[in-house]
Amino acid sequence: MTKTHRVKRLVRVLALVAAIMAAAPLLAAAWQQPTGQTEAAREGYVPVKDLPAAEQLPAAPLVLGAYAVIWVGVLVYVWTISRRLASVDRELITLRRMIDTRH
């Protein structure tokens, strides 16, 4: 790997870290618990059907979001593997040509 490739990779990693750090406060604010809990909720277990609408959390968006994150991760992983495999294939072709020219 050449020096320019390393620098480009480092810049990409730093950009990703900066984006995550910039989004962290927003995500933390979005996931804060509601402050207007009922007295029963503060004391212990309360069935979901008895909770006020503001405290109920629908599962469907969270499940879909989790699946989306996982699938994006899998696709990025497969894409990076395919790029690396293509690089190895190019190197093998170059080596074969070098061997053929020597013999």
C-alpha positions as CSV (number, residue, x, y, z in Angstrom):
1,M,0.0,0.0,0.0
2,T,1.4,3.3,-1.0
3,K,1.7,6.4,1.2
4,T,-1.1,8.2,-0.6
5,H,-3.5,5.3,0.0
6,R,-2.6,5.3,3.7
7,V,-3.2,9.1,3.9
8,K,-6.6,8.8,2.0
9,R,-7.6,5.9,4.3
10,L,-6.6,8.0,7.4
11,V,-8.6,11.0,6.2
12,R,-11.7,8.8,5.6
13,V,-11.4,7.3,9.1
14,L,-11.0,10.7,10.7
15,A,-14.0,12.0,8.7
16,L,-16.1,9.1,10.0
17,V,-15.0,9.6,13.6
18,A,-15.8,13.4,13.3
19,A,-19.2,12.6,11.9
20,I,-19.9,10.1,14.7
21,M,-18.7,12.6,17.3
22,A,-20.9,15.4,15.8
23,A,-24.0,13.1,15.8
24,A,-23.4,11.7,19.3
25,P,-25.0,14.6,21.2
26,L,-28.0,14.6,18.9
27,L,-28.5,10.9,19.3
28,A,-28.1,11.1,23.1
29,A,-30.7,13.8,23.3
30,A,-33.1,11.8,21.2
31,W,-32.7,8.7,23.5
32,Q,-33.3,10.5,26.8
33,Q,-36.1,9.2,28.9
34,P,-39.2,11.3,29.1
35,T,-39.3,13.3,32.4
36,G,-43.1,13.2,32.8
37,Q,-43.3,9.7,34.2
38,T,-46.3,8.6,36.2
39,E,-46.0,7.9,39.9
40,A,-46.7,4.1,39.2
41,A,-43.9,4.1,36.6
42,R,-41.4,5.5,39.1
43,E,-42.4,2.9,41.7
44,G,-41.9,-0.2,39.6
45,Y,-43.4,-2.3,36.9
46,V,-46.3,-0.9,34.9
47,P,-47.8,-2.8,31.9
48,V,-47.3,-1.1,28.6
49,K,-51.1,-0.8,28.0
50,D,-51.3,1.3,31.2
51,L,-48.6,3.7,30.2
52,P,-49.5,7.1,28.8
53,A,-49.0,7.5,25.1
54,A,-45.9,9.7,25.6
55,E,-44.0,6.9,27.3
56,Q,-44.9,4.1,24.9
57,L,-42.2,3.3,22.4
58,P,-43.3,1.6,19.1
59,A,-41.1,-1.3,18.3
60,A,-41.5,-1.3,14.5
61,P,-39.3,1.7,13.7
62,L,-36.5,0.4,16.0
63,V,-36.6,-3.0,14.5
64,L,-36.5,-1.6,10.9
65,G,-33.7,0.7,11.9
66,A,-31.7,-2.1,13.3
67,Y,-32.2,-4.3,10.2
68,A,-31.2,-1.3,8.0
69,V,-28.0,-0.7,10.0
70,I,-27.1,-4.4,9.8
71,W,-27.8,-4.7,6.1
72,V,-25.8,-1.5,5.3
73,G,-22.9,-3.0,7.4
74,V,-23.1,-6.3,5.5
75,L,-23.2,-4.5,2.1
76,V,-20.2,-2.3,3.0
77,Y,-18.3,-5.4,4.2
78,V,-19.0,-7.3,1.0
79,W,-18.1,-4.2,-1.1
80,T,-14.7,-3.9,0.7
81,I,-14.0,-7.6,0.3
82,S,-14.8,-7.4,-3.4
83,R,-12.4,-4.4,-3.8
84,R,-9.6,-6.2,-2.0
85,L,-10.2,-9.3,-4.1
86,A,-10.1,-7.3,-7.3
87,S,-6.8,-5.8,-6.1
88,V,-5.4,-9.3,-5.5
89,D,-6.5,-10.4,-8.9
90,R,-4.7,-7.5,-10.5
91,E,-1.6,-8.3,-8.6
92,L,-1.8,-12.0,-9.7
93,I,-2.2,-10.9,-13.3
94,T,0.9,-8.7,-13.0
95,L,2.9,-11.5,-11.4
96,R,1.9,-13.9,-14.2
97,R,3.0,-11.5,-16.8
98,M,6.3,-11.0,-15.0
99,I,6.9,-14.7,-14.8
100,D,6.0,-15.3,-18.5
101,T,8.4,-12.6,-19.6
102,R,11.3,-14.2,-17.7
103,H,10.7,-17.6,-19.2
